[in-house]
Amino acid sequence: MGSKQFKDPVYGYISIPDDLCSDIVDTPGFQRLRRISQTGYAPLYPSALHNRFVHSLGVYHLSGIAAESLGRSAERILTDASQVERWKDALATFRLACLLHDFGHAPFSHAGEDFYLQADVELEDRLIQAVSDDIFKADVEERPESYQAAPHEIMSALLSIEEFESRIGDKALFARCILGYKYLHPVDEIEKLENVLIETLHSETIDVDRLDYLIRDSFVVGYDSVVIDYRRLLSGLRIVDENGRYERCFYRSSLSVLQNVIYARDLEKQWIQAHPVILYEQDLVRRLITEVNEAARREHVDLFSADALTQEGVSLPPVGRVRLMSDDDFVFLAKQLMDDSPTIREYFDRGARRHPLWKSEAQFKMLFEVRLDREQESLSREMRDTISALMDFFDEKKSITALDDGAIEAVESDMVALGRETGPRWRTSGEARKRQLRLLNAVKSFSEENGVAFDYVVLRTKSFSSGFSAGDIGNLKIVFSDEPRALSYSFKEISAGLKADRPLSEPFYVFHKRGEGVSIDPESFADCLIGAMRQ
């Protein structure tokens, strides 16, 4: 069988069999991924313009190296010829899942995926029906409450099965690999081994999906300080029999690369994903998507549906059909709403973008923790609790958190409503609203005194937590022998550097409109917020 070569700046050449190219890669549905952005990093890193198409090819490429290593390891365990054949089929299904794992990704990648659940709360039920496997159904229903597959993963598995059913031999394993849903009660050797394959595409630690985006993202943004030797890492994959349970392990030669993977993940998470400019871009995109989707719903059309991703598409008056939905469609539809939407105008007009008052979590800690005396630290904690409660209040109203006259009106209105009540709710919520109103009025006075607009947006984010602090990373298994029953050791047992402190507080960012010749001193603004708690 022949193959087609795709020139890739990261891996050199990616080889895809001719039949997969004709049956899957060349189809309109898969080609749609060329117009789904991989990240929202472009506002900060203009060269970060890669897409889900090339990422999917990259994951498929890595899956070949992983499958070769896991195949050799499993064949040392399996003795029955029929089991060996089943295992080879499972490897083929795993690789197909790697190719199609993002087939149903929403426009603008992760900024848009939550809209799937708003549109179709029964998405997982539809997938269960499409898979039509009782054990898969039972495992989905019995899975731990702490784990839920992402909406785009459910959509990817569902659409792939509907579109390429004749190519997918084992629909249940295919869906499990994309969703990360292992067999809870494996009944034979193959199902135990298949759990290793599932973890190799979808895990909480290191998998081929995560590896490709770490390598590719660092390449396009120019972060070349950490090199990930993916061949050495994936060639070290092993399967070890631990008391009848098969564990995915890494051979000792992979140790140095494992640490580099964590360094790379930390760099991307702390300095790229958590950068306030990128956080604001993602928030702006979500608001743009919301407005476009609400306009479509007024025409009784839900853009976030499986139908909109197909060639048939959905009819949207008066623009016509929306099919193979991608970033392009939302950009076009947003332009139609531009005259009546400040959010959409801000998205297209870079000069109108708001700017963060502080630029990193480190600066946040300096402003609200490190430089303060004991009294100020106490007031700062109270202020952060007040900001957090204000954000919760606006989340309930399904609105952005703003520090402006509208926010003052909303808080005052809620205080009036609370004033009609008695009992615990008034005592807790009423006092919280008083503190929020005090803070809002302090920011308004600060803005007037400094000649800046009383018009801010607040976004919160999770504190950075190093991969070295994650228990799941520390529990990765390492082996020092190629024997099927080799003893394995946890990564944290043998790596002296696998330690990191967990963060104590959650940062937030305040964004303002930059006026001509007017600037805001971050320390003065922080002092204003903290001082509001003294009144």
C-alpha positions as CSV (number, residue, x, y, z in Angstrom):
1,M,0.0,0.0,0.0
2,G,1.3,3.4,-0.9
3,S,1.4,6.5,1.2
4,K,1.3,10.3,0.9
5,Q,4.0,12.4,2.5
6,F,3.1,15.7,4.3
7,K,6.0,18.1,4.8
8,D,5.9,19.1,8.4
9,P,8.2,21.8,10.0
10,V,8.4,19.8,13.3
11,Y,8.7,16.2,12.2
12,G,10.1,16.5,8.7
13,Y,7.7,14.3,6.8
14,I,4.5,12.7,8.0
15,S,3.4,9.6,6.1
16,I,-0.3,8.8,5.8
17,P,-1.5,5.6,3.9
18,D,-3.2,6.3,0.6
19,D,-6.5,4.8,1.7
20,L,-6.6,6.9,4.8
21,C,-6.0,10.0,2.7
22,S,-8.8,9.2,0.2
23,D,-11.3,7.9,2.8
24,I,-10.6,10.4,5.6
25,V,-8.0,13.1,5.2
26,D,-9.2,14.4,1.8
27,T,-12.9,14.6,2.9
28,P,-14.5,18.0,3.4
29,G,-15.1,17.2,7.1
30,F,-11.5,16.6,7.8
31,Q,-10.3,19.4,5.6
32,R,-12.5,21.7,7.7
33,L,-9.9,21.4,10.4
34,R,-7.6,23.6,8.3
35,R,-9.8,26.4,9.3
36,I,-10.0,25.7,13.0
37,S,-7.3,27.5,14.8
38,Q,-5.1,25.4,17.2
39,T,-4.7,28.1,19.8
40,G,-5.7,31.7,20.7
41,Y,-2.0,32.8,21.0
42,A,-1.8,34.9,17.9
43,P,-2.5,38.3,19.7
44,L,0.7,37.8,21.6
45,Y,2.6,35.6,19.2
46,P,1.6,36.5,15.6
47,S,3.3,33.4,14.1
48,A,1.0,31.0,16.2
49,L,-1.3,30.4,13.2
50,H,-1.3,26.6,13.1
51,N,-4.5,24.7,12.9
52,R,-6.2,21.5,14.0
53,F,-5.5,19.8,10.7
54,V,-1.7,19.8,11.1
55,H,-2.1,19.0,14.8
56,S,-4.2,15.9,13.9
57,L,-1.6,14.7,11.4
58,G,1.1,15.3,14.1
59,V,-0.7,13.2,16.7
60,Y,-1.2,10.4,14.1
61,H,2.6,10.5,13.4
62,L,3.4,10.2,17.1
63,S,0.9,7.4,17.4
64,G,2.9,5.3,15.0
65,I,6.0,5.5,17.2
66,A,4.0,4.7,20.3
67,A,2.1,1.8,18.6
68,E,5.4,0.2,17.5
69,S,6.8,0.3,21.1
70,L,3.6,-0.9,22.7
71,G,3.1,-3.5,20.0
72,R,6.5,-5.1,20.8
73,S,5.9,-4.9,24.5
74,A,2.5,-6.6,24.3
75,E,3.7,-9.4,22.0
76,R,6.0,-10.5,24.8
77,I,2.9,-11.0,27.0
78,L,0.4,-12.5,24.5
79,T,0.9,-16.1,23.5
80,D,-2.4,-16.9,21.7
81,A,-2.3,-16.2,17.9
82,S,-6.0,-15.0,18.0
83,Q,-5.1,-12.5,20.8
84,V,-2.2,-11.2,18.8
85,E,-4.5,-10.5,15.8
86,R,-7.0,-8.8,18.1
87,W,-4.2,-6.7,19.5
88,K,-3.1,-5.6,16.0
89,D,-6.7,-4.6,15.2
90,A,-6.7,-2.6,18.5
91,L,-3.5,-0.8,17.5
92,A,-5.1,0.1,14.1
93,T,-8.2,1.5,15.9
94,F,-6.0,3.4,18.3
95,R,-4.1,5.1,15.4
96,L,-7.4,6.0,13.6
97,A,-8.7,7.6,16.9
98,C,-5.4,9.6,17.0
99,L,-6.0,10.9,13.5
100,L,-9.7,11.8,14.2
101,H,-9.5,12.9,17.9
102,D,-10.2,16.5,17.0
103,F,-12.6,15.8,14.1
104,G,-15.5,17.6,15.9
105,H,-13.6,20.5,17.3
106,A,-15.6,23.7,17.6
107,P,-14.6,27.0,15.9
108,F,-11.9,28.9,17.8
109,S,-10.9,25.7,19.4
110,H,-11.4,25.6,23.2
111,A,-13.0,29.1,23.3
112,G,-16.1,27.6,21.5
113,E,-16.4,24.1,22.8
114,D,-18.6,24.8,25.8
115,F,-21.3,25.9,23.5
116,Y,-21.8,22.3,22.3
117,L,-23.3,21.4,25.7
118,Q,-25.5,24.4,25.7
119,A,-26.9,23.3,22.4
120,D,-27.2,19.6,23.0
121,V,-27.2,18.4,26.6
122,E,-27.8,14.8,25.3
123,L,-24.6,14.7,23.3
124,E,-23.1,11.8,25.3
125,D,-26.4,9.9,25.0
126,R,-26.2,10.2,21.2
127,L,-22.7,8.9,21.3
128,I,-23.7,5.9,23.4
129,Q,-26.4,5.1,20.9
130,A,-24.0,5.4,17.9
131,V,-21.5,3.1,19.6
132,S,-24.2,0.6,20.5
133,D,-22.2,-1.4,23.0
134,D,-23.6,-2.4,26.4
135,I,-20.2,-2.5,28.1
136,F,-19.3,1.0,26.8
137,K,-22.7,2.3,27.9
138,A,-22.2,0.8,31.4
139,D,-18.7,2.2,31.8
140,V,-19.8,5.7,30.7
141,E,-22.6,5.7,33.2
142,E,-20.4,4.3,36.0
143,R,-17.4,6.5,35.4
144,P,-16.1,8.6,38.4
145,E,-18.0,11.8,38.8
146,S,-14.6,13.6,38.8
147,Y,-14.0,12.8,35.2
148,Q,-16.1,14.1,32.2
149,A,-14.9,14.0,28.6
150,A,-14.7,17.5,27.0
151,P,-17.5,18.5,24.7
152,H,-15.3,18.5,21.6
153,E,-14.1,15.0,22.4
154,I,-17.7,13.7,22.5
155,M,-18.5,15.5,19.3
156,S,-15.4,14.2,17.6
157,A,-16.1,10.6,18.5
158,L,-19.8,11.0,17.5
159,L,-19.2,12.6,14.1
160,S,-16.3,10.3,13.2
161,I,-18.5,7.2,13.8
162,E,-21.3,8.7,11.8
163,E,-19.1,9.8,9.0
164,F,-16.5,6.9,8.8
165,E,-18.4,4.0,10.3
166,S,-17.2,1.6,7.6
167,R,-13.5,2.4,8.5
168,I,-13.9,2.0,12.2
169,G,-13.6,-1.7,13.3
170,D,-14.2,-1.3,17.0
171,K,-16.4,1.7,17.6
172,A,-16.3,1.3,21.4
173,L,-12.5,1.3,21.6
174,F,-12.4,4.1,19.1
175,A,-14.7,6.2,21.3
176,R,-12.9,5.2,24.5
177,C,-9.5,6.4,23.1
178,I,-10.9,9.8,22.2
179,L,-12.8,10.2,25.4
180,G,-10.3,8.7,27.8
181,Y,-12.9,6.3,29.2
182,K,-11.1,3.0,30.2
183,Y,-12.7,-0.3,30.8
184,L,-13.7,-0.3,34.4
185,H,-14.0,-4.1,34.5
186,P,-11.7,-5.5,31.8
187,V,-12.6,-9.2,31.2
188,D,-9.6,-10.5,29.2
189,E,-6.0,-9.7,28.3
190,I,-6.9,-7.6,25.3
191,E,-9.2,-5.3,27.2
192,K,-6.5,-4.8,29.8
193,L,-4.1,-3.9,27.1
194,E,-6.6,-1.6,25.4
195,N,-6.7,0.4,28.6
196,V,-3.0,1.2,27.9
197,L,-3.8,2.4,24.4
198,I,-6.6,4.6,25.7
199,E,-4.2,6.2,28.2
200,T,-1.6,6.8,25.4
201,L,-4.0,9.1,23.5
202,H,-5.9,10.5,26.5
203,S,-4.3,10.8,29.9
204,E,-3.9,13.3,32.7
205,T,-0.1,13.1,32.3
206,I,1.7,12.4,29.0
207,D,0.0,11.3,25.8
208,V,0.5,11.7,22.1
209,D,-2.1,14.5,21.9
210,R,-0.4,16.5,24.6
211,L,3.1,15.9,23.2
212,D,2.2,17.2,19.7
213,Y,0.7,20.4,21.0
214,L,3.6,21.1,23.4
215,I,6.2,20.5,20.6
216,R,4.2,22.4,17.9
217,D,3.1,25.3,20.1
218,S,6.6,26.0,21.3
219,F,7.8,25.9,17.7
220,V,5.3,28.4,16.4
221,V,5.7,30.9,19.3
222,G,9.5,30.6,19.3
223,Y,9.9,29.0,22.7
224,D,12.9,26.8,21.9
225,S,14.5,26.7,25.3
226,V,13.3,23.1,26.0
227,V,13.8,20.3,23.5
228,I,11.5,17.3,23.7
229,D,13.1,14.2,22.2
230,Y,9.8,12.6,21.3
231,R,11.4,9.5,19.6
232,R,13.4,8.7,22.7
233,L,10.3,9.2,24.9
234,L,7.8,7.2,22.9
235,S,10.3,4.5,22.1
236,G,10.6,4.0,25.8
237,L,6.9,3.1,26.2
238,R,6.4,-0.3,27.9
239,I,3.6,-2.5,29.2
240,V,4.3,-4.3,32.4
241,D,2.2,-6.9,34.1
242,E,1.6,-5.9,37.7
243,N,-0.4,-8.7,39.5
244,G,-2.6,-9.3,36.5
245,R,-3.1,-5.5,35.7
246,Y,-1.2,-4.0,32.8
247,E,0.5,-0.7,33.5
248,R,1.8,1.8,30.9
249,C,5.4,2.5,31.9
250,F,8.4,4.3,30.5
251,Y,11.8,2.8,30.1
252,R,14.6,4.4,32.1
253,S,16.0,6.0,28.9
254,S,12.9,8.2,28.9
255,L,13.6,9.8,32.3
256,S,15.3,13.0,31.1
257,V,12.7,13.6,28.4
258,L,9.9,13.2,30.9
259,Q,11.3,16.0,32.9
260,N,11.7,18.1,29.7
261,V,8.0,17.5,28.9
262,I,7.0,18.9,32.3
263,Y,9.3,21.9,31.8
264,A,7.7,22.6,28.4
265,R,4.2,22.2,29.8
266,D,5.1,24.6,32.7
267,L,6.5,27.2,30.2
268,E,3.4,27.1,28.1
269,K,0.9,27.1,30.9
270,Q,2.6,29.9,33.0
271,W,3.9,32.3,30.4
272,I,1.6,31.7,27.4
273,Q,-1.8,30.3,28.3
274,A,-2.0,32.4,31.5
275,H,-0.8,35.7,29.9
276,P,-3.5,38.3,30.4
277,V,-3.5,39.3,26.8
278,I,-4.4,35.8,25.8
279,L,-6.9,35.4,28.6
280,Y,-8.6,38.6,27.4
281,E,-8.6,37.4,23.7
282,Q,-10.3,34.1,24.8
283,D,-12.9,36.0,26.8
284,L,-13.5,38.4,23.9
285,V,-13.9,35.4,21.5
286,R,-16.4,33.7,23.8
287,R,-18.4,36.9,24.0
288,L,-18.3,37.2,20.2
289,I,-19.5,33.6,19.8
290,T,-22.3,34.2,22.3
291,E,-23.6,37.2,20.3
292,V,-23.4,35.4,16.9
293,N,-25.0,32.3,18.4
294,E,-27.8,34.3,20.0
295,A,-28.5,36.1,16.7
296,A,-28.8,32.7,15.0
297,R,-31.1,31.4,17.7
298,R,-33.4,34.3,17.1
299,E,-33.8,32.7,13.6
300,H,-34.4,29.3,15.4
301,V,-31.0,28.0,14.4
302,D,-28.4,26.5,16.7
303,L,-25.0,26.8,15.2
304,F,-23.4,24.5,17.8
305,S,-24.8,21.3,16.5
306,A,-23.5,18.2,14.7
307,D,-25.5,19.2,11.6
308,A,-23.6,22.5,11.2
309,L,-20.3,20.6,11.0
310,T,-21.5,18.4,8.1
311,Q,-21.6,19.1,4.4
312,E,-25.4,19.4,4.5
313,G,-25.1,22.1,7.2
314,V,-28.0,24.2,8.5
315,S,-30.0,26.9,6.9
316,L,-29.5,30.4,8.5
317,P,-31.8,33.2,7.2
318,P,-30.9,35.5,5.6
319,V,-27.3,34.5,4.9
320,G,-27.9,31.0,3.5
321,R,-26.4,27.7,4.6
322,V,-23.7,27.3,7.3
323,R,-21.9,24.1,6.6
324,L,-18.5,22.6,7.7
325,M,-18.6,25.3,10.3
326,S,-15.2,26.8,11.1
327,D,-13.6,30.0,12.4
328,D,-14.3,31.6,9.0
329,D,-18.1,31.3,9.5
330,F,-18.1,33.1,12.8
331,V,-15.8,35.8,11.6
332,F,-18.2,36.4,8.6
333,L,-21.3,36.3,10.8
334,A,-19.7,38.6,13.4
335,K,-19.0,41.2,10.8
336,Q,-22.7,41.4,10.0
337,L,-23.4,42.4,13.7
338,M,-20.4,44.7,14.0
339,D,-22.4,48.0,13.8
340,D,-24.5,47.1,16.9
341,S,-21.9,45.4,19.0
342,P,-19.1,47.0,21.0
343,T,-17.7,43.6,21.7
344,I,-17.4,42.6,18.1
345,R,-16.0,46.0,17.1
346,E,-13.4,45.6,19.8
347,Y,-12.5,42.2,18.5
348,F,-11.7,43.5,15.0
349,D,-10.1,46.8,16.2
350,R,-6.9,46.1,17.9
351,G,-6.5,49.7,18.9
352,A,-9.7,49.5,20.9
353,R,-8.5,46.5,22.9
354,R,-8.4,46.8,26.7
355,H,-5.0,46.4,28.4
356,P,-4.1,44.6,31.6
357,L,-3.0,46.7,34.5
358,W,-0.6,44.0,35.6
359,K,1.0,41.5,33.2
360,S,1.7,38.3,35.1
361,E,0.8,36.3,38.2
362,A,4.2,37.3,39.6
363,Q,3.3,41.0,39.4
364,F,-0.1,40.2,40.9
365,K,1.6,38.5,43.9
366,M,3.9,41.5,44.2
367,L,1.0,44.0,44.2
368,F,-1.3,42.1,46.5
369,E,0.9,39.9,48.7
370,V,4.7,40.4,48.8
371,R,5.0,44.2,49.3
372,L,2.3,44.5,51.9
373,D,2.6,44.7,55.7
374,R,0.5,42.5,58.0
375,E,-2.5,44.9,58.1
376,Q,-2.4,45.3,54.4
377,E,-2.2,41.6,53.8
378,S,-5.4,41.1,55.8
379,L,-7.2,43.8,53.8
380,S,-5.9,42.4,50.6
381,R,-7.4,39.0,51.4
382,E,-10.7,40.7,52.2
383,M,-10.5,42.6,48.9
384,R,-9.8,39.4,46.9
385,D,-12.7,37.7,48.5
386,T,-14.9,40.7,47.6
387,I,-13.7,40.7,44.0
388,S,-14.4,36.9,43.8
389,A,-17.9,37.4,45.2
390,L,-18.6,40.2,42.7
391,M,-17.5,37.9,39.9
392,D,-19.8,35.1,41.2
393,F,-22.6,37.7,41.2
394,F,-22.1,38.6,37.6
395,D,-21.6,34.9,36.6
396,E,-25.1,34.2,37.9
397,K,-26.3,37.1,35.8
398,K,-24.4,35.5,32.8
399,S,-22.6,38.8,32.4
400,I,-18.9,39.9,32.3
401,T,-17.6,41.3,35.5
402,A,-17.2,45.0,34.9
403,L,-16.1,47.8,37.2
404,D,-18.3,50.6,35.9
405,D,-21.5,52.6,36.5
406,G,-23.6,49.6,35.3
407,A,-22.0,47.4,38.0
408,I,-22.8,50.0,40.7
409,E,-26.5,50.0,39.5
410,A,-26.6,46.2,39.5
411,V,-25.2,45.9,43.0
412,E,-27.5,48.7,44.3
413,S,-30.5,47.0,42.7
414,D,-29.7,43.7,44.3
415,M,-29.2,45.4,47.7
416,V,-32.7,46.8,47.4
417,A,-34.1,43.4,46.6
418,L,-32.2,41.9,49.5
419,G,-33.4,44.7,51.8
420,R,-36.9,43.2,51.4
421,E,-35.7,40.0,53.0
422,T,-34.7,39.0,56.5
423,G,-32.7,36.2,57.9
424,P,-29.3,34.6,56.9
425,R,-29.4,35.5,53.2
426,W,-29.6,39.2,54.0
427,R,-26.9,39.1,56.6
428,T,-24.4,37.3,54.4
429,S,-25.3,38.6,50.9
430,G,-26.2,42.1,52.1
431,E,-22.9,42.6,53.8
432,A,-21.1,41.3,50.7
433,R,-22.9,43.7,48.5
434,K,-22.0,46.6,50.8
435,R,-18.3,45.7,50.5
436,Q,-18.6,45.3,46.7
437,L,-20.3,48.7,46.4
438,R,-17.6,50.3,48.6
439,L,-15.0,48.9,46.3
440,L,-16.8,50.0,43.1
441,N,-17.2,53.5,44.4
442,A,-13.5,53.6,45.4
443,V,-12.5,52.6,41.9
444,K,-14.8,55.3,40.4
445,S,-13.2,58.0,42.6
446,F,-9.8,56.8,41.7
447,S,-10.7,56.9,37.9
448,E,-12.1,60.5,38.2
449,E,-9.0,61.7,40.1
450,N,-6.6,60.2,37.5
451,G,-8.6,61.3,34.5
452,V,-9.3,57.7,33.2
453,A,-12.5,56.1,32.2
454,F,-14.4,54.2,34.9
455,D,-14.8,51.3,32.6
456,Y,-12.8,48.1,33.5
457,V,-13.2,44.4,32.9
458,V,-12.1,41.8,35.5
459,L,-11.0,38.2,34.6
460,R,-9.9,35.6,37.0
461,T,-7.8,32.6,36.2
462,K,-6.3,29.6,38.0
463,S,-3.0,30.0,39.8
464,F,-0.1,28.4,38.0
465,S,0.7,25.0,39.4
466,S,3.9,23.3,38.2
467,G,3.6,19.9,36.6
468,F,6.1,18.8,39.2
469,S,3.4,19.3,41.9
470,A,0.8,17.1,40.2
471,G,0.3,13.7,41.8
472,D,-0.5,12.1,38.5
473,I,2.9,13.1,37.1
474,G,4.7,11.7,40.1
475,N,2.8,8.4,39.8
476,L,4.0,7.7,36.2
477,K,5.7,4.3,36.2
478,I,9.3,3.8,35.3
479,V,11.0,0.4,34.6
480,F,14.6,-0.5,34.4
481,S,14.2,-3.8,32.6
482,D,12.4,-5.0,29.5
483,E,11.0,-8.1,31.2
484,P,7.1,-8.3,31.1
485,R,7.0,-8.6,34.9
486,A,9.7,-6.1,35.6
487,L,9.3,-4.1,38.8
488,S,8.1,-0.5,38.2
489,Y,8.8,2.5,40.3
490,S,6.9,5.8,40.5
491,F,8.5,8.8,38.9
492,K,8.5,10.7,42.2
493,E,10.3,7.9,44.0
494,I,13.3,8.1,41.7
495,S,13.4,11.8,40.6
496,A,14.9,14.1,43.1
497,G,13.8,17.2,41.3
498,L,10.1,16.2,41.1
499,K,8.9,18.8,43.7
500,A,7.0,22.0,43.6
501,D,4.9,24.1,45.9
502,R,1.2,24.5,45.2
503,P,-0.2,28.0,44.9
504,L,-2.2,29.5,47.8
505,S,-4.3,32.2,46.0
506,E,-6.2,32.7,42.7
507,P,-5.1,35.7,40.7
508,F,-7.3,38.1,38.7
509,Y,-6.6,40.7,36.1
510,V,-8.1,44.1,35.5
511,F,-8.3,45.4,32.0
512,H,-8.8,49.1,31.1
513,K,-9.2,51.3,28.0
514,R,-6.0,53.1,27.3
515,G,-6.6,56.8,26.8
516,E,-4.3,59.3,25.0
517,G,-1.5,60.5,27.3
518,V,-3.1,58.8,30.3
519,S,-1.7,55.8,32.1
520,I,-2.6,54.0,35.3
521,D,0.1,53.1,37.9
522,P,-0.6,49.4,38.9
523,E,0.6,50.0,42.5
524,S,-1.7,53.0,42.9
525,F,-4.7,51.0,41.6
526,A,-3.9,48.1,43.8
527,D,-3.7,50.4,46.8
528,C,-7.1,51.8,45.8
529,L,-8.6,48.3,45.9
530,I,-7.0,47.4,49.2
531,G,-7.8,50.7,50.8
532,A,-11.5,50.3,49.9
533,M,-11.7,47.6,52.6
534,R,-10.6,50.1,55.3
535,Q,-13.8,52.2,55.1
